Amino acid sequence: MADVGGPLAYYWRTISNADYSTSFIGYWHVLAVFSIVSAVFLVFLSALIYRADPTKGKNRFMAFMLMTEALRCATSMLFWLYSWPETYLSFLANARIVYYIMSLQLFFLYVLAPSFYSRKGLGNQLSRFFSGRGLYLLPIMSMAVVFSISMLMGGAHIAIGDIGWTYCSTVGSGTGATASGDSMPFPVTCPESWDAVYPMTLSSPALGLLSRILLLLPTIGAIYAAFTINKIYSKSKQDEPHNTVEIRAVQLGFFGKAVLQITTIFMLFTLIGVLGESPTLNTHPFNPDEQVPKMLIAIGPLLPTTVVLAALFEGLVFTYAMVKNEVFGIDEKLRKGFTTAVFTGAFAVLFLFATEAMEAVFDRGWIGGILIGMPFIVLRKPIISSLSKFSTLIMPESFTPQEITYVELYKAAISDGVVTEKERSMLQIQATSYGFTEERVDFLEAFCRESMTEEE
């Protein structure tokens, strides 16, 4: 078993020595950890949707979709999560198969999603079937399709792609292996530029024909769902204008998903154009016969990262759509969470790129940190304000029937400019009966006052 030291010492060694021009594995580890954290968050959102109303077939369907997204996120970058020993190659290979099974399953789920908002007979039949027993047939069908095609193509290591494994203890010759049991197609040579992070192992996947097809399918499914639900939304605005908030949110979630997925495909084609072929086991930084382009270092890990970001956006918007009327204040919390995540994530990414750029140009990485950090500190309030407006645009304010009743009562009480003790007592009784927290009451009353001011 290849020894790389303790996990904490290893992570500190790789992340503190991360550099685009030399050892970039530290950045890949950070992105892989982000994918795991995102998967856990999606599991939480899935449970939230299910628990909001388990009797609704639509809730069960959406919860199942987010669980599928969570599994896809969790397995998207497992091979970069840690410096895995050779004995874990079979585990990594099986995890990749799970990723592509989830990709096919998501395609089916995206195509079926519009049926829950359709008024046509076929749509109603599909929604009823796939909100019950049919939902549990999808994993079986997806597994059967992936395994059957893989067997016809000669095995998963050909259809989906093999995983290469290399170990370097010091500069010079290293060792290599593959998940399929074949030898690495090149002599492993550990470059001097990576000396600061040795000893280490590096797992790298190749893309087979089936994996390239399965990368495209969720994008096609998301585009289909976005445009189909858009038609339903347009019709609902005319027939049921009071019931369009949820459909609009789901439509937006699929459009956002489609855009980010298209970005992933565009980056994949860019890499293939730069390399002249799809990534193979030869596309490796420890291959002395091949110079790995910096485009691969910069864009390569962003492909699965974009998939994760698309899943997060979808999860947030779908959760808003499904539970805004069942969970008090969830829309406000989701908007705040979205704003904070975008602000923090943008700062972290820009900080990394700026420090590396200044390190490469002037050998002074701290200059980039100041150039990015100061504007974010000085302009923090306007940036957050703009992000809040954007979050409100994609997740507009929506109240439960109980909250609407409370707002109307408060509006009547404050109409004369003063809330008397008797009126306040009645409002407190109403809030207690509805189960509102003090924080939620303050928010509803502030929203009521602002809306009354705007009307004036």
Residue pairs with C-beta under 8 A, 6 or more apart in sequence:
1 85
1 86
1 87
2 83
2 85
2 86
2 167
2 169
2 175
2 199
2 201
3 199
4 10
4 83
4 199
4 200
4 201
5 13
5 199
7 82
10 82
10 83
10 200
11 29
13 196
13 197
14 23
14 25
14 26
14 29
14 83
14 197
14 200
15 26
15 29
15 30
16 26
17 23
17 26
17 196
17 197
18 24
18 25
18 26
18 27
19 356
19 359
20 27
20 294
20 297
20 298
20 356
20 360
21 193
21 294
21 360
22 193
22 194
22 196
23 193
23 194
23 196
23 197
24 297
25 80
25 197
25 200
25 202
26 197
27 301
27 352
28 77
28 80
28 301
29 80
29 81
29 82
31 77
31 80
31 301
31 304
31 305
32 77
32 78
32 80
32 81
32 82
33 81
34 305
34 308
35 73
35 74
35 76
35 77
35 304
35 305
35 308
36 73
36 74
36 81
38 73
38 308
38 311
38 312
39 70
39 71
39 73
39 74
40 70
41 312
41 315
42 66
42 67
42 69
42 70
42 73
42 311
42 312
42 315
43 66
43 67
43 70
45 66
45 315
45 316
45 318
45 319
46 63
46 64
46 66
46 67
46 70
46 315
47 63
48 319
48 323
48 327
48 330
49 59
49 62
49 63
49 66
49 318
49 319
49 322
49 323
50 59
50 60
50 63
52 59
52 322
52 323
52 326
52 327
53 59
53 326
54 60
56 131
57 116
57 127
57 128
57 131
57 132
58 116
58 127
58 131
58 322
59 322
60 131
60 135
61 109
61 112
61 113
61 116
61 127
61 130
61 131
61 135
62 318
62 322
64 109
64 135
65 106
65 109
65 113
65 318
66 314
66 315
66 318
66 319
68 102
68 105
68 106
68 109
69 102
69 106
69 311
69 314
69 315
70 311
71 98
71 99
71 102
72 99
72 102
72 103
72 106
72 307
72 311
73 307
73 308
73 311
75 95
75 96
75 98
75 99
75 102
76 99
76 304
76 307
76 308
77 301
77 304
77 305
78 92
78 95
78 96
79 92
79 95
79 96
79 163
79 203
79 204
79 205
80 203
80 301
83 200
83 201
83 202
84 92
84 165
84 201
84 203
85 201
86 165
86 167
86 177
86 201
89 163
89 165
89 177
89 178
89 179
89 203
90 179
92 163
92 179
92 203
93 156
93 157
93 163
93 179
96 160
96 161
96 163
96 205
96 211
97 146
97 150
97 156
97 160
100 146
100 160
100 210
100 211
100 214
101 139
101 142
101 143
101 146
102 142
103 214
103 215
103 217
103 218
104 142
104 145
104 146
104 214
104 217
105 138
105 139
105 142
106 217
106 218
106 221
107 217
107 218
107 220
107 221
108 138
108 141
108 142
108 221
109 138
109 221
110 218
110 221
110 222
110 224
110 225
110 254
111 221
111 224
111 225
112 126
112 127
112 130
113 225
113 229
113 250
113 254
114 123
114 225
114 228
114 229
114 232
115 122
115 123
115 124
115 126
115 127
115 130
116 123
116 127
116 131
117 123
117 229
117 232
117 236
117 247
117 250
118 124
118 127
118 232
130 138
146 210
146 214
147 156
149 159
149 210
150 156
150 158
150 159
150 160
150 210
153 159
153 208
153 209
153 210
155 180
157 178
157 179
157 180
157 208
158 208
159 208
159 209
159 210
159 211
160 208
160 210
160 211
161 205
161 206
161 207
161 208
161 211
162 178
162 179
162 180
162 182
162 205
162 206
162 281
163 178
163 179
163 203
163 204
163 205
163 206
164 176
164 177
164 178
164 184
164 203
164 204
164 205
164 206
164 281
164 284
165 176
165 177
165 178
165 179
165 201
165 202
165 203
166 174
166 175
166 176
166 184
166 188
166 201
166 202
166 204
166 284
166 286
167 174
167 175
167 176
167 188
167 199
167 200
167 201
168 174
168 188
168 190
168 194
168 198
168 199
168 200
168 201
168 202
168 286
169 190
169 198
169 199
170 190
170 195
170 198
170 199
171 190
171 191
171 192
171 195
171 198
172 189
172 190
173 187
173 188
173 189
173 190
174 188
174 189
174 190
174 286
175 188
176 183
176 184
176 186
176 188
176 286
177 183
177 184
178 184
178 281
184 281
185 281
185 282
186 282
186 284
186 287
186 288
186 289
186 290
187 288
188 286
188 287
189 286
189 287
189 288
190 198
190 286
191 285
191 286
194 200
194 285
202 284
202 285
202 286
204 281
204 283
204 284
205 279
206 278
206 279
206 280
206 281
206 283
207 215
207 278
207 279
207 280
212 268
212 278
215 264
215 265
215 268
216 265
218 261
219 258
219 261
219 262
219 264
219 265
222 254
222 257
222 258
222 261
223 258
223 262
225 254
225 258
226 251
226 254
226 255
226 257
226 258
229 247
229 250
229 251
229 254
230 251
230 255
232 247
233 244
233 247
233 248
233 251
236 243
236 244
236 247
237 244
245 321
245 324
245 396
245 398
246 321
246 322
246 324
249 317
249 318
249 320
249 321
249 394
249 395
250 317
250 318
250 321
252 317
252 394
253 313
253 314
253 317
253 318
253 321
254 314
256 310
256 313
256 314
256 317
256 394
257 310
257 311
257 313
257 314
260 306
260 307
260 309
260 310
260 313
261 306
261 307
261 310
263 306
264 303
264 306
264 307
264 310
267 299
267 302
267 303
267 306
268 303
270 295
270 299
271 279
271 295
271 296
271 299
271 300
271 303
272 278
274 293
274 295
274 296
275 283
275 293
275 296
279 296
279 300
282 289
282 290
283 290
283 292
283 296
284 290
284 292
285 292
312 341
316 334
316 337
316 338
316 395
317 394
317 395
319 330
319 334
320 330
320 331
320 334
320 395
320 398
323 330
324 330
324 331
324 398
324 400
325 398
325 400
325 401
326 400
328 400
328 402
328 403
328 434
328 435
328 436
328 437
328 440
329 437
329 439
329 440
329 443
331 395
331 397
331 398
332 443
334 395
335 388
335 391
335 392
335 395
336 391
338 387
338 391
338 394
338 395
339 384
339 387
339 388
339 391
342 387
343 383
343 384
343 387
347 372
347 373
347 376
350 372
351 368
351 369
351 372
351 373
353 368
354 368
354 369
354 371
354 372
355 365
355 366
355 368
355 369
355 372
356 365
356 368
357 368
358 364
358 365
358 366
358 367
358 368
358 369
358 371
359 365
359 368
376 383
397 447
399 407
399 444
402 434
402 436
403 434
403 436
403 440
403 444
405 430
405 434
406 427
406 430
406 431
406 434
406 436
406 441
406 444
407 444
407 447
407 448
409 426
409 427
409 430
410 419
410 427
410 444
410 445
410 448
411 448
411 452
413 419
413 420
413 423
413 424
413 426
413 427
414 448
414 449
414 452
419 427
427 441
431 441
436 444
